[in-house]
Amino acid sequence: MPEYTANDISYAVSRCGLSKAQADELVTQVNAVGDRVSLDLLFQYADFMVQAAGEAYTPKIDSCEIPAGRLWYIEPFCGSTTYVIETAEQLVIVDSGFPCYQDELLSVLRSLFPDYDSRRKDLILTHMDMDHAGLLAGFDTIWMSQTSYDDFLGRAEGKPNLRERHPVRTPVYRISSLLSRDISADTAHMRALNTFSPDSSAPLSYIGTLNLGSLSFAVYETSGGHVAGSIILYEKENRIVFTGDTLVNPADMADSQKMFIEMGTKMLGTMNEDSKKAKEERVALFALLDSGGWILCPGHGFPIRYQAEPRES
């Protein structure tokens, strides 16, 4: 494989507005990654980042009534689906897209909720991946697992994030971080929600309950199939489960989202740290559900209306 220069990747640099230092690192990481990231794939990734920005940021938006109020879902051109539970007391937001679209997402939230800036707002991160943790400012509290919280504390000290510590995939993760303008966030409003430590031998383990106004989330941490520190939020009263990337919904996913995930898979081989564990976690997730209707909110794609069968006695 030929060694690339700054001139070779100048297109991606110019498209994503990288600084000189970031451009130099991009050259280093592209040369380190091997054959999986061609310049064509790199440019395609950069184009995706740009094509979804500014006035082109036109996510799919829908909502439904729930006992507590209203559940909103916002699916952008690429990146995670953002969910908002709107109650009389507050807004509870689950995941927040890519960092390069934080201004765009904030504009959408303000258009949906004219009193957005004055309302009580909590953000819950299902995991630390950059496509779920882009908007991290303006919240009263940002909740996450202890593992994700420790990861953000490390980033604030200049340490690599959980993904970038992977022995083989580090260059690809760094490329994605650079092109999506992932930065270390202010950790002042971040909180770990763990009451209990996770059981690493179990696909899902209960780590505590997060009470936010009238909402009560039973929180389960995964064994790290997608990435360490991932959580599932189980709100029984409203029959809602937020799954993060333990579950995605390709059947109701925009074509651009499918293409974006395919690009990531080409670069990484798999989006999971351990696909066998990820499968076991999905099985355990469905085993949590008692009989009746549920709204499953996946990390990508729109919610799934799921009817759970009665359990055998």
Salt bridges, closest charged atoms under 4 A:
ASP24 OD2 - LYS20 NZ 2.81
GLU25 OE2 - ARG174 NE 2.73
ASP47 OD1 - ARG15 NE 2.82
GLU65 OE2 - ARG70 NH2 3.56
GLU75 OE1 - LYS60 NZ 3.31
GLU86 OE2 - ARG119 NH1 3.62
ASP95 OD2 - HIS132 ND1 2.94
ASP115 OD1 - ARG119 NH1 3.95
ASP117 OD1 - ARG110 NH2 3.01
ASP122 OD1 - ARG120 NE 2.85
ASP129 OD2 - HIS127 NE2 3.40
ASP129 OD1 - ARG163 NE 2.78
ASP129 OD2 - HIS226 NE2 3.07
ASP131 OD2 - HIS132 NE2 3.82
ASP131 OD2 - HIS300 NE2 3.32
ASP151 OD2 - ARG155 NE 3.10
ASP151 OD1 - ARG165 NH2 3.43
GLU157 OE1 - LYS159 NZ 3.30
GLU164 OE2 - ARG174 NH1 2.91
ASP182 OD2 - ARG155 NH1 3.26
ASP245 OD2 - HIS127 NE2 3.54
ASP245 OD2 - HIS132 NE2 3.13
ASP245 OD2 - HIS226 NE2 3.20
ASP245 OD1 - HIS300 NE2 3.42
ASP252 OD1 - LYS60 NZ 4.00
GLU273 OE2 - ARG163 NH1 2.80
GLU273 OE2 - ARG169 NH1 3.61
GLU280 OE2 - LYS276 NZ 2.87
ASP290 OD2 - LYS236 NZ 3.25
ASP290 OD1 - ARG239 NH1 2.78
